[in-house]
C-alpha cells in the first residue's frame, strides 16, 4: 500500500475510534481530544495526497 493511503486511513481511525472509546468509558476526555486532534491534523495532510494520487 502507498504511504499517503495508510496515513489517511490511520488518521480516520484516530478521529473515529476515540469517540467510541470515550462513549464506552474506556478513555478520558483529554485523551480523546488530543487523539482526535492528532488524527484531524494527520487527515488534512495525508488525505489530499492520497486522493490526488501522490507517491506513485
N, C-alpha and C positions, 0 to 999 in steps of 0.2 A: 504494500500500500504506500501511497505517497505521503510525505510528511505533512503537508497542509491538511490533508483529509483526516489523518489520525489526530492532529491537534484540534481541528474543528469538532470532531466527534467527542473528543475528551472534554473540550470546553462545554459542549452541550450537556454532557453528563454532569459537569461541575456546576451548571446552572439549574438543573432539574433535580438531581438527586438530593442536595442538601435540604430543599424544601420538604421533600417527602420524609427525610430522616428527622427533621425538626417536628413535623406534624406527628410522627410516631413517637417522639420523645427521646430519640437516640442522641441528638446533638443539642447544644445550647444555642441561644440566639446569636451571640457574637461569632461563633464558629460558622454558623450558617451564612451570616452576612459576608464574612471575609471570603469564604469559599465561593460564594456566588459572585462576588466582585472579581475575584481572580478568573473565574470561568467566563464572565462577561468580557473582560479585557482580552482574554485569550481568544474568545469567539470573534470579536471585532477585528482582531489582527489576522487570524488564520482563515476564517470563512471566506473573505473576499478572494484570497489567493486560491483556495480550493475551488470556488465556483468559477473563477476566471480560468482555471486550468494551470495554475502555477506549478513549478518544479517538474516539468515534463521531461 
